[in-house]
Amino acid sequence: MSLLTAEANETVKAKGAIPMENFVVRLGHETDVPVLRDLAKKVWSVNLSPLRASSKDFIETGADQFFGVVAKNKAFTILILEESDTQEVAGFLILMLDFVEPLTLEKETYFMDVVIDPKYWGKSLWKPLFKRAEEMARERNNGYLLAMITASNERSLATFKSWGFEIERYQVLKRLD
Ligand SMILES: CC(C)(COP(=O)(O)OP(=O)(O)OC[C@H]1O[C@@H](n2cnc3c(N)ncnc32)[C@H](O)[C@@H]1OP(=O)(O)O)[C@@H](O)C(=O)NCCC(=O)NCCS
């Protein structure tokens, strides 16, 4: 079964000094999962917490489990950025559009995972994905965008801050060794 219903593709002119002129943001489907999983495996290590006993094995098995759940659960929305001529996947953003803040019960859109292929890092190619996600959140009258970022992942934090995200809470952890 396809994860998502069809929706008109949106062509986004990515701005600035990027290697290709046109990228398309489209909804992802279950058939995209193998490509997304392989892309995630390339970069997930940068978002792993140094406080946890995670390993390379975790990335292998964790990515399989994660995308297995995402592909079958309608609570998740996948946005894919692809190069319009070659259809090469340059990155993706996984959203929970109907997330509810546990304390205040406000509706918000949760940016669960964003990945850009490292060969495109430094070119702001995440912006068309964030732009489309924000439009979808506004269409649903959601009041906020939310994300969780591992403290050591300074590049990701800088990325989200440059889109207007602010630090809301600290997640604290104690290892029971
Ligand atoms: C997060 C990600 C999507 C951002 O895409 P990108 O192409 O690297 O982003 P850009 O280079 O356009 O912008 C990165 C920002 O971080 C800054 N930055 C780069 N390296 C940095 C570092 N080591 N420390 C702090 N900031 C850094 C850049 O200056 C830029 O900030 P600015 O827009 O204020 O100038 C991409 O790096 C990625 O896929 N990371 C791996 C997956 C991941 O960590 N996802 C987030 C999970 S929450």
PDBQT file of the ligand as one rigid body, heavy atoms in Angstrom, charges set to zero:
ROOT
HETATM    1  C1  LIG A 201      21.137  19.256   8.985  1.00  0.00    +0.000 C 
HETATM    2  C2  LIG A 201      21.305  19.304   7.469  1.00  0.00    +0.000 C 
HETATM    3  C3  LIG A 201      20.003  18.886   6.792  1.00  0.00    +0.000 C 
HETATM    4  C4  LIG A 201      21.590  20.769   7.087  1.00  0.00    +0.000 C 
HETATM    5  O1  LIG A 201      21.903  20.846   5.708  1.00  0.00    +0.000 OA
HETATM    6  P1  LIG A 201      23.263  21.576   5.258  1.00  0.00    +0.000 P 
HETATM    7  O2  LIG A 201      23.333  21.591   3.796  1.00  0.00    +0.000 OA
HETATM    8  O3  LIG A 201      24.391  20.960   6.001  1.00  0.00    +0.000 OA
HETATM    9  O4  LIG A 201      22.966  23.044   5.837  1.00  0.00    +0.000 OA
HETATM   10  P2  LIG A 201      23.707  24.400   5.445  1.00  0.00    +0.000 P 
HETATM   11  O5  LIG A 201      25.153  24.132   5.199  1.00  0.00    +0.000 OA
HETATM   12  O6  LIG A 201      22.918  25.090   4.393  1.00  0.00    +0.000 OA
HETATM   13  O7  LIG A 201      23.518  25.228   6.777  1.00  0.00    +0.000 OA
HETATM   14  C5  LIG A 201      24.062  24.729   7.961  1.00  0.00    +0.000 C 
HETATM   15  C6  LIG A 201      24.175  25.815   8.993  1.00  0.00    +0.000 C 
HETATM   16  O8  LIG A 201      25.047  25.304  10.012  1.00  0.00    +0.000 OA
HETATM   17  C7  LIG A 201      26.198  26.121  10.079  1.00  0.00    +0.000 C 
HETATM   18  N1  LIG A 201      27.262  25.176  10.360  1.00  0.00    +0.000 N 
HETATM   19  C8  LIG A 201      27.950  24.417   9.502  1.00  0.00    +0.000 A 
HETATM   20  N2  LIG A 201      28.812  23.634  10.175  1.00  0.00    +0.000 NA
HETATM   21  C9  LIG A 201      28.668  23.922  11.469  1.00  0.00    +0.000 A 
HETATM   22  C10 LIG A 201      29.276  23.447  12.664  1.00  0.00    +0.000 A 
HETATM   23  N3  LIG A 201      30.229  22.504  12.647  1.00  0.00    +0.000 N 
HETATM   24  N4  LIG A 201      28.868  23.966  13.853  1.00  0.00    +0.000 NA
HETATM   25  C11 LIG A 201      27.912  24.912  13.891  1.00  0.00    +0.000 A 
HETATM   26  N5  LIG A 201      27.275  25.389  12.803  1.00  0.00    +0.000 NA
HETATM   27  C12 LIG A 201      27.661  24.897  11.615  1.00  0.00    +0.000 A 
HETATM   28  C13 LIG A 201      26.280  26.844   8.768  1.00  0.00    +0.000 C 
HETATM   29  O9  LIG A 201      26.986  28.065   8.897  1.00  0.00    +0.000 OA
HETATM   30  C14 LIG A 201      24.808  27.083   8.494  1.00  0.00    +0.000 C 
HETATM   31  O10 LIG A 201      24.297  28.113   9.311  1.00  0.00    +0.000 OA
HETATM   32  P3  LIG A 201      23.812  29.514   8.691  1.00  0.00    +0.000 P 
HETATM   33  O11 LIG A 201      22.665  29.200   7.759  1.00  0.00    +0.000 OA
HETATM   34  O12 LIG A 201      23.367  30.309   9.880  1.00  0.00    +0.000 OA
HETATM   35  O13 LIG A 201      25.014  30.054   7.982  1.00  0.00    +0.000 OA
HETATM   36  C15 LIG A 201      22.467  18.391   6.995  1.00  0.00    +0.000 C 
HETATM   37  O14 LIG A 201      23.687  18.850   7.545  1.00  0.00    +0.000 OA
HETATM   38  C16 LIG A 201      22.268  16.941   7.351  1.00  0.00    +0.000 C 
HETATM   39  O15 LIG A 201      21.689  16.167   6.602  1.00  0.00    +0.000 OA
HETATM   40  N6  LIG A 201      22.803  16.518   8.536  1.00  0.00    +0.000 N 
HETATM   41  C17 LIG A 201      22.749  15.110   8.932  1.00  0.00    +0.000 C 
HETATM   42  C18 LIG A 201      21.383  14.702   9.425  1.00  0.00    +0.000 C 
HETATM   43  C19 LIG A 201      20.958  15.508  10.615  1.00  0.00    +0.000 C 
HETATM   44  O16 LIG A 201      21.737  15.784  11.530  1.00  0.00    +0.000 OA
HETATM   45  N7  LIG A 201      19.678  15.890  10.601  1.00  0.00    +0.000 N 
HETATM   46  C20 LIG A 201      19.078  16.663  11.641  1.00  0.00    +0.000 C 
HETATM   47  C21 LIG A 201      18.461  15.777  12.648  1.00  0.00    +0.000 C 
HETATM   48  S1  LIG A 201      17.576  16.767  13.859  1.00  0.00    +0.000 SA
ENDROOT
TORSDOF 0
